[in-house]
Amino acid sequence: MSYSEELTKAMTWLGTLPNTVFIGQQVRYPGNGLYATLCGVSMDKRIEVGVAEDMQMGLAIGMALAGKLPICIFPRMDFLLCACNQLVNHLEKYPDLRVIVRTCVGSKTPLDPGPQHSGDYTEGLQKMLKNVVVTDLKCPNQIYGAYAAAAVENRPHILVERGDLYRMV
């Protein structure tokens, strides 16, 4: 399967779990490559939020504390940095809280969108967060297993996707 097909398979499976909720930007309305991978997820499990990354992460943490399994989607890793307050000061302090953060290093092909949309901060997050698993998804065969593990392990996960791989077979 291709990279995007594996992502779609993983999201569809997560959508079948009774306590999942997908929260983020372009989860109900098209606008980026991640949206298409949610085609198998019911709209009643999707919560669209505005551009307020810190609030979005705080909502996801609150949902997890209430027993939900949030899949908190940040279409670009650059903007996940705006949620670092919640990541470092809250999520990191709850090592047994199940939150899945889905983010993407923006594609540089066919056109480079510039530094605001294609930054890769995976290594920095891995060094900074000791209680949050940060996984770099560079191969299609990693995807389903990484999301399945994140759904069942009692710890927070950040899964970093690669926009340049979405179109590759």
ROLUMMI-338810 format. One record per atom (N, C-alpha, C): residue in three letters; x, y, z; atom name; residue number from 1. Coordinates in steps of 0.02 Angstrom, whole numbers. Layout:
N
+------+--------+--------+--------+------+-----+
| code |     px |     py |     pz | site | pos |
+------+--------+--------+--------+------+-----+
|  ALA |      X |      Y |      Z |   CA | NUM |
...
+------+--------+--------+--------+------+-----+
***
This chain:
169
+------+--------+--------+--------+------+-----+
| code |     px |     py |     pz | site | pos |
+------+--------+--------+--------+------+-----+
|  MET |     42 |    -60 |      0 |    N |   1 |
|  MET |      0 |      0 |      0 |   CA |   1 |
|  MET |     44 |     62 |      0 |    C |   1 |
|  SER |     16 |    116 |    -26 |    N |   2 |
|  SER |     53 |    179 |    -28 |   CA |   2 |
|  SER |     50 |    212 |     41 |    C |   2 |
|  TYR |     90 |    264 |     48 |    N |   3 |
|  TYR |     94 |    302 |    111 |   CA |   3 |
|  TYR |     24 |    329 |    130 |    C |   3 |
|  SER |     -9 |    362 |     83 |    N |   4 |
|  SER |    -75 |    391 |     99 |   CA |   4 |
|  SER |   -128 |    337 |    110 |    C |   4 |
|  GLU |   -123 |    281 |     75 |    N |   5 |
|  GLU |   -170 |    226 |     86 |   CA |   5 |
|  GLU |   -161 |    196 |    156 |    C |   5 |
|  GLU |    -99 |    191 |    179 |    N |   6 |
|  GLU |    -87 |    166 |    247 |   CA |   6 |
|  GLU |   -114 |    215 |    299 |    C |   6 |
|  LEU |   -106 |    280 |    287 |    N |   7 |
|  LEU |   -134 |    330 |    332 |   CA |   7 |
|  LEU |   -210 |    325 |    334 |    C |   7 |
|  THR |   -241 |    318 |    276 |    N |   8 |
|  THR |   -314 |    311 |    272 |   CA |   8 |
|  THR |   -337 |    249 |    309 |    C |   8 |
|  LYS |   -302 |    195 |    301 |    N |   9 |
|  LYS |   -318 |    132 |    336 |   CA |   9 |
|  LYS |   -314 |    142 |    412 |    C |   9 |
|  ALA |   -261 |    174 |    435 |    N |  10 |
|  ALA |   -253 |    186 |    507 |   CA |  10 |
|  ALA |   -307 |    232 |    534 |    C |  10 |
|  MET |   -322 |    286 |    498 |    N |  11 |
|  MET |   -373 |    333 |    521 |   CA |  11 |
|  MET |   -442 |    300 |    522 |    C |  11 |
|  THR |   -457 |    260 |    471 |    N |  12 |
|  THR |   -521 |    225 |    468 |   CA |  12 |
|  THR |   -528 |    178 |    527 |    C |  12 |
|  TRP |   -476 |    141 |    543 |    N |  13 |
|  TRP |   -477 |     96 |    601 |   CA |  13 |
|  TRP |   -487 |    135 |    666 |    C |  13 |
|  LEU |   -449 |    189 |    674 |    N |  14 |
|  LEU |   -456 |    230 |    735 |   CA |  14 |
|  LEU |   -528 |    256 |    740 |    C |  14 |
|  GLY |   -558 |    273 |    683 |    N |  15 |
|  GLY |   -626 |    298 |    683 |   CA |  15 |
|  GLY |   -678 |    247 |    705 |    C |  15 |
|  THR |   -661 |    183 |    703 |    N |  16 |
|  THR |   -708 |    131 |    726 |   CA |  16 |
|  THR |   -706 |    122 |    801 |    C |  16 |
|  LEU |   -655 |    147 |    835 |    N |  17 |
|  LEU |   -651 |    140 |    907 |   CA |  17 |
|  LEU |   -704 |    184 |    940 |    C |  17 |
|  PRO |   -737 |    159 |    991 |    N |  18 |
|  PRO |   -794 |    197 |   1018 |   CA |  18 |
|  PRO |   -778 |    263 |   1052 |    C |  18 |
|  ASN |   -716 |    272 |   1076 |    N |  19 |
|  ASN |   -701 |    332 |   1114 |   CA |  19 |
|  ASN |   -657 |    383 |   1077 |    C |  19 |
|  THR |   -645 |    372 |   1012 |    N |  20 |
|  THR |   -602 |    418 |    975 |   CA |  20 |
|  THR |   -639 |    481 |    954 |    C |  20 |
|  VAL |   -601 |    535 |    950 |    N |  21 |
|  VAL |   -625 |    598 |    924 |   CA |  21 |
|  VAL |   -566 |    630 |    887 |    C |  21 |
|  PHE |   -580 |    656 |    828 |    N |  22 |
|  PHE |   -529 |    688 |    786 |   CA |  22 |
|  PHE |   -539 |    763 |    791 |    C |  22 |
|  ILE |   -487 |    798 |    814 |    N |  23 |
|  ILE |   -492 |    869 |    826 |   CA |  23 |
|  ILE |   -435 |    904 |    790 |    C |  23 |
|  GLY |   -451 |    959 |    755 |    N |  24 |
|  GLY |   -399 |    997 |    722 |   CA |  24 |
|  GLY |   -424 |   1040 |    665 |    C |  24 |
|  GLN |   -377 |   1060 |    624 |    N |  25 |
|  GLN |   -391 |   1102 |    566 |   CA |  25 |
|  GLN |   -398 |   1058 |    504 |    C |  25 |
|  GLN |   -448 |   1070 |    465 |    N |  26 |
|  GLN |   -464 |   1032 |    405 |   CA |  26 |
|  GLN |   -480 |    959 |    420 |    C |  26 |
|  VAL |   -517 |    949 |    474 |    N |  27 |
|  VAL |   -541 |    881 |    487 |   CA |  27 |
|  VAL |   -613 |    873 |    462 |    C |  27 |
|  ARG |   -649 |    927 |    454 |    N |  28 |
|  ARG |   -717 |    925 |    427 |   CA |  28 |
|  ARG |   -722 |    956 |    357 |    C |  28 |
|  TYR |   -673 |    996 |    339 |    N |  29 |
|  TYR |   -674 |   1032 |    276 |   CA |  29 |
|  TYR |   -607 |   1022 |    240 |    C |  29 |
|  PRO |   -607 |   1012 |    175 |    N |  30 |
|  PRO |   -544 |   1001 |    139 |   CA |  30 |
|  PRO |   -500 |   1062 |    141 |    C |  30 |
|  GLY |   -436 |   1050 |    131 |    N |  31 |
|  GLY |   -389 |   1106 |    130 |   CA |  31 |
|  GLY |   -316 |   1084 |    134 |    C |  31 |
|  ASN |   -305 |   1020 |    148 |    N |  32 |
|  ASN |   -236 |    994 |    151 |   CA |  32 |
|  ASN |   -236 |    919 |    136 |    C |  32 |
|  GLY |   -178 |    891 |    130 |    N |  33 |
|  GLY |   -171 |    820 |    114 |   CA |  33 |
|  GLY |   -196 |    773 |    167 |    C |  33 |
|  LEU |   -196 |    794 |    229 |    N |  34 |
|  LEU |   -219 |    751 |    283 |   CA |  34 |
|  LEU |   -294 |    739 |    280 |    C |  34 |
|  TYR |   -332 |    787 |    255 |    N |  35 |
|  TYR |   -405 |    781 |    252 |   CA |  35 |
|  TYR |   -427 |    719 |    216 |    C |  35 |
|  ALA |   -397 |    704 |    159 |    N |  36 |
|  ALA |   -418 |    646 |    118 |   CA |  36 |
|  ALA |   -409 |    581 |    156 |    C |  36 |
|  THR |   -362 |    578 |    202 |    N |  37 |
|  THR |   -350 |    516 |    240 |   CA |  37 |
|  THR |   -404 |    503 |    293 |    C |  37 |
|  LEU |   -449 |    550 |    302 |    N |  38 |
|  LEU |   -503 |    543 |    351 |   CA |  38 |
|  LEU |   -569 |    520 |    318 |    C |  38 |
|  CYS |   -566 |    501 |    254 |    N |  39 |
|  CYS |   -627 |    485 |    217 |   CA |  39 |
|  CYS |   -667 |    428 |    249 |    C |  39 |
|  GLY |   -636 |    384 |    287 |    N |  40 |
|  GLY |   -672 |    329 |    320 |   CA |  40 |
|  GLY |   -693 |    344 |    391 |    C |  40 |
|  VAL |   -684 |    407 |    413 |    N |  41 |
|  VAL |   -703 |    427 |    481 |   CA |  41 |
|  VAL |   -768 |    465 |    479 |    C |  41 |
|  SER |   -815 |    445 |    519 |    N |  42 |
|  SER |   -881 |    478 |    522 |   CA |  42 |
|  SER |   -874 |    551 |    542 |    C |  42 |
|  MET |   -913 |    594 |    511 |    N |  43 |
|  MET |   -912 |    666 |    526 |   CA |  43 |
|  MET |   -930 |    680 |    599 |    C |  43 |
|  ASP |   -970 |    636 |    630 |    N |  44 |
|  ASP |   -988 |    650 |    700 |   CA |  44 |
|  ASP |   -930 |    637 |    748 |    C |  44 |
|  LYS |   -875 |    612 |    724 |    N |  45 |
|  LYS |   -815 |    603 |    765 |   CA |  45 |
|  LYS |   -763 |    658 |    753 |    C |  45 |
|  ARG |   -780 |    706 |    710 |    N |  46 |
|  ARG |   -732 |    758 |    690 |   CA |  46 |
|  ARG |   -753 |    826 |    720 |    C |  46 |
|  ILE |   -704 |    859 |    750 |    N |  47 |
|  ILE |   -716 |    927 |    778 |   CA |  47 |
|  ILE |   -667 |    975 |    744 |    C |  47 |
|  GLU |   -695 |   1021 |    707 |    N |  48 |
|  GLU |   -654 |   1071 |    673 |   CA |  48 |
|  GLU |   -640 |   1128 |    722 |    C |  48 |
|  VAL |   -578 |   1149 |    725 |    N |  49 |
|  VAL |   -560 |   1207 |    767 |   CA |  49 |
|  VAL |   -525 |   1259 |    723 |    C |  49 |
|  GLY |   -526 |   1319 |    746 |    N |  50 |
|  GLY |   -492 |   1373 |    711 |   CA |  50 |
|  GLY |   -417 |   1369 |    723 |    C |  50 |
|  VAL |   -383 |   1419 |    700 |    N |  51 |
|  VAL |   -311 |   1422 |    708 |   CA |  51 |
|  VAL |   -295 |   1446 |    779 |    C |  51 |
|  ALA |   -295 |   1399 |    825 |    N |  52 |
|  ALA |   -282 |   1412 |    896 |   CA |  52 |
|  ALA |   -250 |   1349 |    925 |    C |  52 |
|  GLU |   -188 |   1338 |    905 |    N |  53 |
|  GLU |   -154 |   1274 |    918 |   CA |  53 |
|  GLU |   -148 |   1258 |    993 |    C |  53 |
|  ASP |   -132 |   1308 |   1033 |    N |  54 |
|  ASP |   -125 |   1297 |   1105 |   CA |  54 |
|  ASP |   -192 |   1275 |   1135 |    C |  54 |
|  MET |   -245 |   1308 |   1115 |    N |  55 |
|  MET |   -312 |   1289 |   1138 |   CA |  55 |
|  MET |   -330 |   1219 |   1114 |    C |  55 |
|  GLN |   -315 |   1204 |   1051 |    N |  56 |
|  GLN |   -331 |   1138 |   1023 |   CA |  56 |
|  GLN |   -297 |   1083 |   1064 |    C |  56 |
|  MET |   -233 |   1091 |   1080 |    N |  57 |
|  MET |   -198 |   1040 |   1120 |   CA |  57 |
|  MET |   -228 |   1036 |   1190 |    C |  57 |
|  GLY |   -246 |   1093 |   1218 |    N |  58 |
|  GLY |   -278 |   1093 |   1284 |   CA |  58 |
|  GLY |   -344 |   1056 |   1283 |    C |  58 |
|  LEU |   -383 |   1066 |   1230 |    N |  59 |
|  LEU |   -447 |   1030 |   1223 |   CA |  59 |
|  LEU |   -435 |    955 |   1219 |    C |  59 |
|  ALA |   -384 |    935 |   1180 |    N |  60 |
|  ALA |   -369 |    863 |   1173 |   CA |  60 |
|  ALA |   -348 |    833 |   1240 |    C |  60 |
|  ILE |   -308 |    868 |   1278 |    N |  61 |
|  ILE |   -288 |    844 |   1344 |   CA |  61 |
|  ILE |   -349 |    837 |   1389 |    C |  61 |
|  GLY |   -393 |    887 |   1388 |    N |  62 |
|  GLY |   -454 |    883 |   1428 |   CA |  62 |
|  GLY |   -498 |    825 |   1408 |    C |  62 |
|  MET |   -504 |    813 |   1343 |    N |  63 |
|  MET |   -544 |    756 |   1319 |   CA |  63 |
|  MET |   -514 |    690 |   1343 |    C |  63 |
|  ALA |   -449 |    685 |   1341 |    N |  64 |
|  ALA |   -416 |    624 |   1364 |   CA |  64 |
|  ALA |   -427 |    614 |   1439 |    C |  64 |
|  LEU |   -424 |    667 |   1477 |    N |  65 |
|  LEU |   -438 |    663 |   1549 |   CA |  65 |
|  LEU |   -510 |    640 |   1562 |    C |  65 |
|  ALA |   -555 |    655 |   1515 |    N |  66 |
|  ALA |   -625 |    636 |   1521 |   CA |  66 |
|  ALA |   -639 |    566 |   1492 |    C |  66 |
|  GLY |   -587 |    531 |   1469 |    N |  67 |
|  GLY |   -596 |    463 |   1445 |   CA |  67 |
|  GLY |   -599 |    454 |   1370 |    C |  67 |
|  LYS |   -592 |    507 |   1332 |    N |  68 |
|  LYS |   -591 |    502 |   1259 |   CA |  68 |
|  LYS |   -520 |    486 |   1235 |    C |  68 |
|  LEU |   -515 |    463 |   1174 |    N |  69 |
|  LEU |   -449 |    455 |   1141 |   CA |  69 |
|  LEU |   -447 |    506 |   1084 |    C |  69 |
|  PRO |   -419 |    565 |   1098 |    N |  70 |
|  PRO |   -416 |    617 |   1046 |   CA |  70 |
|  PRO |   -359 |    604 |    997 |    C |  70 |
|  ILE |   -374 |    614 |    934 |    N |  71 |
|  ILE |   -323 |    617 |    882 |   CA |  71 |
|  ILE |   -320 |    690 |    864 |    C |  71 |
|  CYS |   -269 |    724 |    888 |    N |  72 |
|  CYS |   -262 |    796 |    883 |   CA |  72 |
|  CYS |   -218 |    812 |    822 |    C |  72 |
|  ILE |   -248 |    842 |    771 |    N |  73 |
|  ILE |   -216 |    848 |    706 |   CA |  73 |
|  ILE |   -191 |    919 |    693 |    C |  73 |
|  PHE |   -125 |    924 |    682 |    N |  74 |
|  PHE |    -92 |    986 |    663 |   CA |  74 |
|  PHE |    -64 |    975 |    593 |    C |  74 |
|  PRO |    -95 |   1003 |    541 |    N |  75 |
|  PRO |    -75 |    988 |    472 |   CA |  75 |
|  PRO |     -1 |   1005 |    457 |    C |  75 |
|  ARG |     28 |   1052 |    493 |    N |  76 |
|  ARG |     98 |   1068 |    483 |   CA |  76 |
|  ARG |    134 |   1068 |    551 |    C |  76 |
|  MET |    191 |   1036 |    552 |    N |  77 |
|  MET |    231 |   1032 |    612 |   CA |  77 |
|  MET |    251 |   1102 |    637 |    C |  77 |
|  ASP |    260 |   1148 |    591 |    N |  78 |
|  ASP |    279 |   1217 |    611 |   CA |  78 |
|  ASP |    229 |   1246 |    661 |    C |  78 |
|  PHE |    165 |   1230 |    651 |    N |  79 |
|  PHE |    113 |   1259 |    694 |   CA |  79 |
|  PHE |    101 |   1218 |    757 |    C |  79 |
|  LEU |    126 |   1157 |    758 |    N |  80 |
|  LEU |    125 |   1118 |    820 |   CA |  80 |
|  LEU |    166 |   1154 |    873 |    C |  80 |
|  LEU |    218 |   1190 |    851 |    N |  81 |
|  LEU |    260 |   1228 |    898 |   CA |  81 |
|  LEU |    219 |   1278 |    938 |    C |  81 |
|  CYS |    164 |   1303 |    910 |    N |  82 |
|  CYS |    121 |   1349 |    946 |   CA |  82 |
|  CYS |     86 |   1316 |   1005 |    C |  82 |
|  ALA |     85 |   1249 |   1006 |    N |  83 |
|  ALA |     54 |   1212 |   1060 |   CA |  83 |
|  ALA |    105 |   1186 |   1111 |    C |  83 |
|  CYS |    167 |   1209 |   1106 |    N |  84 |
|  CYS |    219 |   1183 |   1151 |   CA |  84 |
|  CYS |    205 |   1197 |   1224 |    C |  84 |
|  ASN |    170 |   1250 |   1240 |    N |  85 |
|  ASN |    150 |   1262 |   1309 |   CA |  85 |
|  ASN |    113 |   1202 |   1336 |    C |  85 |
|  GLN |     62 |   1180 |   1299 |    N |  86 |
|  GLN |     22 |   1122 |   1321 |   CA |  86 |
|  GLN |     63 |   1058 |   1319 |    C |  86 |
|  LEU |    105 |   1050 |   1267 |    N |  87 |
|  LEU |    146 |    990 |   1261 |   CA |  87 |
|  LEU |    195 |    982 |   1320 |    C |  87 |
|  VAL |    232 |   1036 |   1334 |    N |  88 |
|  VAL |    285 |   1033 |   1384 |   CA |  88 |
|  VAL |    259 |   1039 |   1455 |    C |  88 |
|  ASN |    212 |   1084 |   1466 |    N |  89 |
|  ASN |    190 |   1098 |   1534 |   CA |  89 |
|  ASN |    131 |   1055 |   1557 |    C |  89 |
|  HIS |     99 |   1020 |   1511 |    N |  90 |
|  HIS |     41 |    980 |   1530 |   CA |  90 |
|  HIS |     45 |    908 |   1506 |    C |  90 |
|  LEU |     45 |    896 |   1440 |    N |  91 |
|  LEU |     44 |    828 |   1414 |   CA |  91 |
|  LEU |    106 |    789 |   1439 |    C |  91 |
|  GLU |    163 |    819 |   1438 |    N |  92 |
|  GLU |    225 |    788 |   1462 |   CA |  92 |
|  GLU |    220 |    766 |   1535 |    C |  92 |
|  LYS |    178 |    800 |   1573 |    N |  93 |
|  LYS |    171 |    786 |   1645 |   CA |  93 |
|  LYS |    120 |    730 |   1660 |    C |  93 |
|  TYR |     85 |    706 |   1607 |    N |  94 |
|  TYR |     38 |    651 |   1614 |   CA |  94 |
|  TYR |     63 |    592 |   1572 |    C |  94 |
|  PRO |    114 |    556 |   1596 |    N |  95 |
|  PRO |    144 |    504 |   1555 |   CA |  95 |
|  PRO |     98 |    445 |   1538 |    C |  95 |
|  ASP |     42 |    439 |   1573 |    N |  96 |
|  ASP |     -4 |    383 |   1559 |   CA |  96 |
|  ASP |    -68 |    406 |   1525 |    C |  96 |
|  LEU |    -68 |    465 |   1496 |    N |  97 |
|  LEU |   -127 |    492 |   1462 |   CA |  97 |
|  LEU |   -124 |    475 |   1388 |    C |  97 |
|  ARG |   -179 |    448 |   1362 |    N |  98 |
|  ARG |   -180 |    430 |   1291 |   CA |  98 |
|  ARG |   -205 |    488 |   1249 |    C |  98 |
|  VAL |   -159 |    520 |   1215 |    N |  99 |
|  VAL |   -172 |    572 |   1166 |   CA |  99 |
|  VAL |   -129 |    556 |   1105 |    C |  99 |
|  ILE |   -159 |    557 |   1046 |    N | 100 |
|  ILE |   -121 |    547 |    985 |   CA | 100 |
|  ILE |   -118 |    614 |    949 |    C | 100 |
|  VAL |    -58 |    638 |    940 |    N | 101 |
|  VAL |    -47 |    700 |    903 |   CA | 101 |
|  VAL |    -23 |    681 |    833 |    C | 101 |
|  ARG |    -59 |    703 |    784 |    N | 102 |
|  ARG |    -43 |    688 |    714 |   CA | 102 |
|  ARG |    -19 |    753 |    682 |    C | 102 |
|  THR |     42 |    752 |    655 |    N | 103 |
|  THR |     68 |    811 |    622 |   CA | 103 |
|  THR |    107 |    792 |    560 |    C | 103 |
|  CYS |    125 |    841 |    520 |    N | 104 |
|  CYS |    157 |    827 |    456 |   CA | 104 |
|  CYS |    210 |    879 |    440 |    C | 104 |
|  VAL |    268 |    854 |    418 |    N | 105 |
|  VAL |    319 |    898 |    390 |   CA | 105 |
|  VAL |    296 |    912 |    319 |    C | 105 |
|  GLY |    284 |    975 |    303 |    N | 106 |
|  GLY |    254 |    993 |    239 |   CA | 106 |
|  GLY |    296 |    973 |    179 |    C | 106 |
|  SER |    261 |    958 |    126 |    N | 107 |
|  SER |    291 |    938 |     63 |   CA | 107 |
|  SER |    330 |    996 |     32 |    C | 107 |
|  LYS |    387 |    980 |      2 |    N | 108 |
|  LYS |    426 |   1031 |    -34 |   CA | 108 |
|  LYS |    420 |   1021 |   -110 |    C | 108 |
|  THR |    380 |    973 |   -131 |    N | 109 |
|  THR |    371 |    960 |   -202 |   CA | 109 |
|  THR |    296 |    960 |   -218 |    C | 109 |
|  PRO |    274 |    983 |   -273 |    N | 110 |
|  PRO |    314 |   1008 |   -329 |   CA | 110 |
|  PRO |    340 |   1079 |   -318 |    C | 110 |
|  LEU |    312 |   1115 |   -269 |    N | 111 |
|  LEU |    337 |   1182 |   -254 |   CA | 111 |
|  LEU |    353 |   1186 |   -180 |    C | 111 |
|  ASP |    407 |   1220 |   -164 |    N | 112 |
|  ASP |    427 |   1229 |    -94 |   CA | 112 |
|  ASP |    384 |   1285 |    -65 |    C | 112 |
|  PRO |    344 |   1270 |    -12 |    N | 113 |
|  PRO |    299 |   1320 |     17 |   CA | 113 |
|  PRO |    335 |   1371 |     62 |    C | 113 |
|  GLY |    399 |   1361 |     72 |    N | 114 |
|  GLY |    437 |   1406 |    115 |   CA | 114 |
|  GLY |    446 |   1377 |    185 |    C | 114 |
|  PRO |    487 |   1410 |    224 |    N | 115 |
|  PRO |    506 |   1383 |    289 |   CA | 115 |
|  PRO |    449 |   1379 |    340 |    C | 115 |
|  GLN |    396 |   1417 |    331 |    N | 116 |
|  GLN |    341 |   1416 |    379 |   CA | 116 |
|  GLN |    298 |   1354 |    373 |    C | 116 |
|  HIS |    306 |   1316 |    319 |    N | 117 |
|  HIS |    263 |   1258 |    308 |   CA | 117 |
|  HIS |    301 |   1192 |    300 |    C | 117 |
|  SER |    366 |   1193 |    307 |    N | 118 |
|  SER |    403 |   1131 |    294 |   CA | 118 |
|  SER |    458 |   1118 |    346 |    C | 118 |
|  GLY |    452 |   1147 |    404 |    N | 119 |
|  GLY |    501 |   1135 |    457 |   CA | 119 |
|  GLY |    495 |   1065 |    487 |    C | 119 |
|  ASP |    552 |   1036 |    503 |    N | 120 |
|  ASP |    554 |    970 |    535 |   CA | 120 |
|  ASP |    585 |    977 |    604 |    C | 120 |
|  TYR |    543 |    970 |    655 |    N | 121 |
|  TYR |    565 |    979 |    724 |   CA | 121 |
|  TYR |    562 |    913 |    763 |    C | 121 |
|  THR |    563 |    858 |    726 |    N | 122 |
|  THR |    556 |    792 |    757 |   CA | 122 |
|  THR |    611 |    780 |    808 |    C | 122 |
|  GLU |    673 |    791 |    789 |    N | 123 |
|  GLU |    729 |    778 |    835 |   CA | 123 |
|  GLU |    724 |    822 |    897 |    C | 123 |
|  GLY |    706 |    884 |    889 |    N | 124 |
|  GLY |    700 |    929 |    946 |   CA | 124 |
|  GLY |    645 |    906 |    994 |    C | 124 |
|  LEU |    588 |    885 |    967 |    N | 125 |
|  LEU |    534 |    860 |   1010 |   CA | 125 |
|  LEU |    555 |    796 |   1046 |    C | 125 |
|  GLN |    591 |    752 |   1010 |    N | 126 |
|  GLN |    614 |    690 |   1042 |   CA | 126 |
|  GLN |    660 |    705 |   1101 |    C | 126 |
|  LYS |    702 |    756 |   1095 |    N | 127 |
|  LYS |    749 |    774 |   1149 |   CA | 127 |
|  LYS |    713 |    810 |   1206 |    C | 127 |
|  MET |    663 |    849 |   1190 |    N | 128 |
|  MET |    628 |    889 |   1239 |   CA | 128 |
|  MET |    577 |    850 |   1279 |    C | 128 |
|  LEU |    543 |    802 |   1247 |    N | 129 |
|  LEU |    488 |    766 |   1279 |   CA | 129 |
|  LEU |    510 |    696 |   1299 |    C | 129 |
|  LYS |    513 |    683 |   1362 |    N | 130 |
|  LYS |    536 |    617 |   1386 |   CA | 130 |
|  LYS |    479 |    569 |   1397 |    C | 130 |
|  ASN |    418 |    594 |   1410 |    N | 131 |
|  ASN |    360 |    551 |   1424 |   CA | 131 |
|  ASN |    312 |    546 |   1365 |    C | 131 |
|  VAL |    329 |    579 |   1310 |    N | 132 |
|  VAL |    287 |    577 |   1250 |   CA | 132 |
|  VAL |    328 |    541 |   1196 |    C | 132 |
|  VAL |    299 |    489 |   1167 |    N | 133 |
|  VAL |    332 |    453 |   1113 |   CA | 133 |
|  VAL |    326 |    493 |   1049 |    C | 133 |
|  VAL |    383 |    508 |   1018 |    N | 134 |
|  VAL |    384 |    545 |    955 |   CA | 134 |
|  VAL |    410 |    498 |    901 |    C | 134 |
|  THR |    367 |    481 |    852 |    N | 135 |
|  THR |    384 |    433 |    800 |   CA | 135 |
|  THR |    384 |    466 |    732 |    C | 135 |
|  ASP |    439 |    458 |    696 |    N | 136 |
|  ASP |    446 |    485 |    629 |   CA | 136 |
|  ASP |    425 |    432 |    579 |    C | 136 |
|  LEU |    371 |    444 |    543 |    N | 137 |
|  LEU |    343 |    395 |    497 |   CA | 137 |
|  LEU |    371 |    406 |    427 |    C | 137 |
|  LYS |    427 |    373 |    412 |    N | 138 |
|  LYS |    460 |    382 |    348 |   CA | 138 |
|  LYS |    443 |    328 |    297 |    C | 138 |
|  CYS |    412 |    273 |    319 |    N | 139 |
|  CYS |    396 |    218 |    274 |   CA | 139 |
|  CYS |    323 |    197 |    283 |    C | 139 |
|  PRO |    289 |    180 |    228 |    N | 140 |
|  PRO |    219 |    159 |    234 |   CA | 140 |
|  PRO |    208 |    101 |    282 |    C | 140 |
|  ASN |    255 |     54 |    285 |    N | 141 |
|  ASN |    245 |     -4 |    328 |   CA | 141 |
|  ASN |    250 |     11 |    403 |    C | 141 |
|  GLN |    270 |     71 |    422 |    N | 142 |
|  GLN |    272 |     92 |    492 |   CA | 142 |
|  GLN |    205 |    119 |    516 |    C | 142 |
|  ILE |    165 |    144 |    471 |    N | 143 |
|  ILE |    108 |    187 |    488 |   CA | 143 |
|  ILE |     55 |    152 |    530 |    C | 143 |
|  TYR |     26 |     99 |    505 |    N | 144 |
|  TYR |    -29 |     67 |    540 |   CA | 144 |
|  TYR |     -8 |     43 |    609 |    C | 144 |
|  GLY |     50 |     11 |    613 |    N | 145 |
|  GLY |     74 |    -13 |    678 |   CA | 145 |
|  GLY |     87 |     43 |    728 |    C | 145 |
|  ALA |    113 |     99 |    704 |    N | 146 |
|  ALA |    126 |    156 |    749 |   CA | 146 |
|  ALA |     61 |    185 |    776 |    C | 146 |
|  TYR |     11 |    193 |    733 |    N | 147 |
|  TYR |    -53 |    219 |    756 |   CA | 147 |
|  TYR |    -89 |    169 |    801 |    C | 147 |
|  ALA |    -84 |    104 |    785 |    N | 148 |
|  ALA |   -115 |     53 |    828 |   CA | 148 |
|  ALA |    -83 |     53 |    897 |    C | 148 |
|  ALA |    -17 |     57 |    900 |    N | 149 |
|  ALA |     17 |     60 |    965 |   CA | 149 |
|  ALA |     -3 |    122 |   1004 |    C | 149 |
|  ALA |     -7 |    179 |    969 |    N | 150 |
|  ALA |    -26 |    241 |   1003 |   CA | 150 |
|  ALA |    -97 |    236 |   1032 |    C | 150 |
|  ALA |   -140 |    199 |    999 |    N | 151 |
|  ALA |   -209 |    193 |   1022 |   CA | 151 |
|  ALA |   -216 |    149 |   1084 |    C | 151 |
|  VAL |   -171 |    102 |   1093 |    N | 152 |
|  VAL |   -178 |     55 |   1150 |   CA | 152 |
|  VAL |   -130 |     68 |   1207 |    C | 152 |
|  GLU |    -74 |    100 |   1194 |    N | 153 |
|  GLU |    -26 |    114 |   1248 |   CA | 153 |
|  GLU |    -51 |    171 |   1291 |    C | 153 |
|  ASN |    -41 |    165 |   1355 |    N | 154 |
|  ASN |    -61 |    217 |   1402 |   CA | 154 |
|  ASN |     -6 |    269 |   1407 |    C | 154 |
|  ARG |      5 |    304 |   1353 |    N | 155 |
|  ARG |     53 |    359 |   1351 |   CA | 155 |
|  ARG |     39 |    401 |   1289 |    C | 155 |
|  PRO |     57 |    464 |   1292 |    N | 156 |
|  PRO |     45 |    508 |   1235 |   CA | 156 |
|  PRO |     95 |    495 |   1178 |    C | 156 |
|  HIS |     72 |    506 |   1117 |    N | 157 |
|  HIS |    113 |    495 |   1057 |   CA | 157 |
|  HIS |    107 |    555 |   1010 |    C | 157 |
|  ILE |    162 |    572 |    979 |    N | 158 |
|  ILE |    162 |    619 |    922 |   CA | 158 |
|  ILE |    187 |    578 |    863 |    C | 158 |
|  LEU |    146 |    576 |    810 |    N | 159 |
|  LEU |    164 |    540 |    750 |   CA | 159 |
|  LEU |    177 |    590 |    694 |    C | 159 |
|  VAL |    238 |    590 |    668 |    N | 160 |
|  VAL |    260 |    639 |    619 |   CA | 160 |
|  VAL |    257 |    608 |    549 |    C | 160 |
|  GLU |    213 |    634 |    509 |    N | 161 |
|  GLU |    206 |    612 |    440 |   CA | 161 |
|  GLU |    249 |    654 |    394 |    C | 161 |
|  ARG |    258 |    631 |    333 |    N | 162 |
|  ARG |    300 |    664 |    284 |   CA | 162 |
|  ARG |    259 |    682 |    222 |    C | 162 |
|  GLY |    246 |    746 |    213 |    N | 163 |
|  GLY |    204 |    769 |    157 |   CA | 163 |
|  GLY |    231 |    749 |     89 |    C | 163 |
|  ASP |    297 |    746 |     82 |    N | 164 |
|  ASP |    325 |    726 |     17 |   CA | 164 |
|  ASP |    311 |    654 |     -1 |    C | 164 |
|  LEU |    290 |    614 |     48 |    N | 165 |
|  LEU |    276 |    543 |     36 |   CA | 165 |
|  LEU |    203 |    529 |     20 |    C | 165 |
|  TYR |    160 |    577 |     29 |    N | 166 |
|  TYR |     88 |    566 |     17 |   CA | 166 |
|  TYR |     72 |    544 |    -54 |    C | 166 |
|  ARG |    108 |    570 |   -102 |    N | 167 |
|  ARG |     95 |    556 |   -172 |   CA | 167 |
|  ARG |    132 |    495 |   -197 |    C | 167 |
|  MET |    178 |    468 |   -159 |    N | 168 |
|  MET |    219 |    412 |   -181 |   CA | 168 |
|  MET |    182 |    346 |   -172 |    C | 168 |
|  VAL |    194 |    301 |   -219 |    N | 169 |
|  VAL |    162 |    235 |   -217 |   CA | 169 |
|  VAL |    209 |    187 |   -181 |    C | 169 |
+------+--------+--------+--------+------+-----+
***
